[in-house]
Amino acid sequence: MLSMRIAKPLLLVTTPVGVALGLYEAYRLAGGLVLLMAAMLTVIGAAMASVVSTIRREQAELRSKGNSGEPASLDSQRAPGEHV
């Protein structure tokens, strides 16, 4: 269990540092490349924010309907006759 307590904060610190260093190296390699990388990071960030907001909205809807907020099984979320 100790390794999990260390891993999460370590990832939360090293990931932004690695992204910043990557942007710096992109600037050193080719100045315009940093703009492409920044645009890519913006799109990925917007996609992640969209997914998180959708999940939070759906959980709030489930809670307001009286459910405990636990995710429903996949079978109950499928339309009748829908196959995987």
C-alpha positions as CSV (number, residue, x, y, z in Angstrom):
1,M,0.0,0.0,0.0
2,L,2.9,2.4,0.6
3,S,3.8,2.4,-3.0
4,M,0.3,3.6,-4.0
5,R,0.5,6.5,-1.5
6,I,3.8,7.6,-3.1
7,A,2.9,7.0,-6.8
8,K,-0.1,9.3,-7.1
9,P,1.6,12.5,-5.7
10,L,4.7,11.6,-7.7
11,L,2.7,11.4,-10.9
12,L,0.9,14.6,-10.1
13,V,4.2,16.4,-9.8
14,T,6.2,14.8,-12.6
15,T,3.6,15.0,-15.3
16,P,3.3,18.8,-15.5
17,V,7.1,19.1,-15.1
18,G,7.5,16.7,-18.1
19,V,5.0,18.6,-20.2
20,A,6.7,21.9,-19.4
21,L,10.1,20.4,-20.3
22,G,8.6,18.9,-23.5
23,L,7.3,22.4,-24.5
24,Y,10.7,23.9,-23.8
25,E,12.5,21.3,-26.0
26,A,9.9,21.8,-28.8
27,Y,10.8,25.5,-28.6
28,R,14.5,24.8,-28.8
29,L,14.0,22.3,-31.7
30,A,11.7,24.5,-33.8
31,G,10.0,27.6,-32.5
32,G,6.7,26.9,-34.3
33,L,6.5,23.3,-33.0
34,V,5.7,24.6,-29.5
35,L,2.6,26.2,-30.9
36,L,1.4,22.9,-32.4
37,M,2.2,21.1,-29.1
38,A,0.3,23.7,-27.1
39,A,-2.7,23.4,-29.4
40,M,-2.6,19.7,-29.1
41,L,-2.5,19.9,-25.3
42,T,-5.4,22.4,-25.3
43,V,-7.5,20.0,-27.4
44,I,-6.7,17.0,-25.1
45,G,-7.4,19.1,-22.0
46,A,-10.8,20.2,-23.4
47,A,-11.7,16.6,-24.3
48,M,-10.8,15.5,-20.7
49,A,-12.8,18.3,-19.2
50,S,-15.8,17.3,-21.4
51,V,-15.6,13.7,-20.3
52,V,-15.3,14.7,-16.6
53,S,-18.2,17.1,-16.8
54,T,-20.4,14.5,-18.5
55,I,-19.6,11.9,-15.9
56,R,-20.4,14.4,-13.1
57,R,-23.6,15.5,-14.7
58,E,-24.8,11.9,-15.2
59,Q,-23.9,11.0,-11.6
60,A,-25.8,14.0,-10.4
61,E,-28.9,12.9,-12.4
62,L,-28.6,9.4,-10.9
63,R,-28.4,10.9,-7.4
64,S,-31.4,13.2,-8.0
65,K,-33.5,10.2,-9.1
66,G,-32.9,8.6,-5.7
67,N,-30.1,6.2,-6.6
68,S,-27.1,5.9,-4.4
69,G,-24.8,7.3,-7.0
70,E,-23.1,4.0,-7.7
71,P,-22.7,3.3,-11.4
72,A,-25.4,1.1,-12.8
73,S,-24.4,-2.1,-14.5
74,L,-23.9,-2.0,-18.2
75,D,-26.9,-4.3,-18.8
76,S,-29.3,-1.8,-17.3
77,Q,-27.9,1.0,-19.4
78,R,-28.4,-0.8,-22.8
79,A,-31.4,-0.2,-24.9
80,P,-33.6,-3.3,-25.4
81,G,-32.2,-5.4,-28.1
82,E,-28.9,-3.7,-28.2
83,H,-25.9,-6.0,-28.5
84,V,-22.3,-5.4,-27.6
